[in-house]
Amino acid sequence: MSASGSVSIGLKRTSSQELTHVGLVLSPRQTARRRLVQVLLPTGALMMGVSMGFLGRAAAHPIAPPPPPDASSEVRLLQQQLDEARSALRLARAHGQELEHQIDALNQRVRDTTVELTFVKKAREGKPP
């Protein structure tokens, strides 16, 4: 409240409020050349990265050249050896599985025989099972 008894409701602007509404220029306006550089530089870097990615991928997975025509008999021989090795591997795996089944059956027989032996020993001693 002021001395005259009136209340200020803040509708009148003060000089400090007028100063805050002045526009400040922090940097000069961008020129067309600067804007062009700002657009082309990241775009060029992106394009270069993409192209290097494709080149790196091509180097990581080179395309195998087709075998020369005179090597076809050697290729057939190698293919036949590969097929024989695969067949031998399948046979070895099947044999291994059969041996595992036999071992499981023998282990079961040992468990059953142990139970029977325990039963017979207890029967001899006269103890109930």
C-alpha positions in Angstrom: 0.0 0.0 0.0 1.1 3.5 -0.7 0.9 6.5 1.5 -2.2 7.8 -0.2 -4.1 4.6 0.6 -4.3 3.2 -3.0 -3.3 -0.3 -4.0 -1.2 -0.9 -7.1 -2.5 -3.9 -9.1 0.5 -4.0 -11.5 -1.1 -3.0 -14.7 1.4 -0.3 -15.5 4.8 -1.5 -16.9 7.9 -0.5 -15.1 11.2 0.4 -16.8 12.8 -3.0 -15.8 9.9 -4.9 -17.4 10.3 -2.9 -20.6 14.0 -3.9 -20.7 13.3 -7.6 -20.5 11.1 -7.4 -23.6 13.9 -6.3 -25.8 15.1 -9.0 -28.2 18.7 -10.0 -27.8 20.8 -11.2 -30.7 23.3 -13.8 -29.5 24.7 -14.7 -32.9 24.3 -13.3 -36.4 21.7 -14.9 -38.7 22.9 -17.9 -40.6 23.9 -17.4 -44.1 23.0 -19.7 -46.9 26.5 -21.1 -47.2 26.6 -22.0 -43.5 23.3 -23.7 -43.7 24.5 -25.7 -46.8 27.6 -26.8 -44.9 25.5 -27.8 -41.9 23.3 -30.0 -44.1 25.9 -31.4 -46.5 28.6 -32.3 -43.9 26.5 -34.7 -41.8 24.9 -36.1 -45.0 28.3 -36.7 -46.5 29.6 -38.4 -43.4 26.5 -40.6 -43.3 26.9 -41.6 -46.9 30.6 -42.4 -46.3 29.8 -44.5 -43.3 27.2 -46.5 -45.2 29.5 -47.1 -48.2 32.4 -48.2 -45.9 30.0 -50.6 -44.2 29.1 -52.2 -47.5 32.7 -52.4 -48.5 33.6 -54.0 -45.1 30.8 -56.5 -45.4 31.9 -57.4 -48.9 35.5 -57.9 -47.6 34.3 -60.1 -44.7 32.3 -62.4 -47.0 34.2 -62.7 -50.2 32.4 -64.5 -53.0 34.1 -67.8 -53.7 35.2 -68.2 -57.3 33.7 -71.2 -59.1 36.1 -74.2 -59.4 38.1 -74.5 -62.6 36.6 -76.9 -65.1 39.6 -79.3 -64.9 39.1 -79.8 -61.2 35.7 -81.4 -61.5 37.1 -84.9 -60.9 38.9 -83.7 -57.8 35.7 -82.1 -56.6 33.8 -85.3 -57.1 36.4 -87.3 -55.2 36.3 -84.8 -52.3 32.5 -84.9 -52.3 32.6 -88.7 -52.2 35.1 -88.6 -49.3 32.8 -86.1 -47.5 29.8 -88.3 -47.9 31.7 -91.3 -46.6 32.9 -89.4 -43.6 29.3 -88.2 -42.8 28.1 -91.8 -43.1 30.8 -93.0 -40.7 29.9 -90.2 -38.3 26.2 -91.2 -38.3 27.2 -94.8 -37.7 29.5 -93.9 -34.8 26.7 -91.8 -33.2 24.2 -94.6 -33.6 26.7 -97.1 -32.1 27.3 -94.7 -29.2 23.6 -94.4 -28.5 23.3 -98.2 -28.5 26.1 -98.5 -26.0 24.5 -95.9 -23.8 21.2 -98.0 -23.9 23.2 -101.2 -23.0 24.9 -99.4 -20.1 21.6 -98.2 -18.8 20.2 -101.7 -19.0 23.2 -103.1 -17.1 22.9 -100.5 -14.4 19.3 -101.4 -14.0 20.2 -105.1 -13.6 22.8 -104.2 -11.0 20.2 -102.2 -9.0 17.7 -105.1 -9.3 20.3 -107.7 -8.2 21.4 -105.5 -5.3 17.7 -105.3 -4.1 17.3 -109.1 -4.4 20.6 -109.7 -2.6 19.5 -107.5 0.2 16.2 -109.4 0.4 18.0 -112.8 0.5 20.4 -111.6 3.2 17.6 -110.3 5.4 15.6 -113.5 4.9 18.5 -115.6 6.0 18.9 -113.6 9.2 15.2 -113.9 9.8 14.5 -110.2 9.6 11.4 -109.1 7.8 12.0 -107.0 4.6 
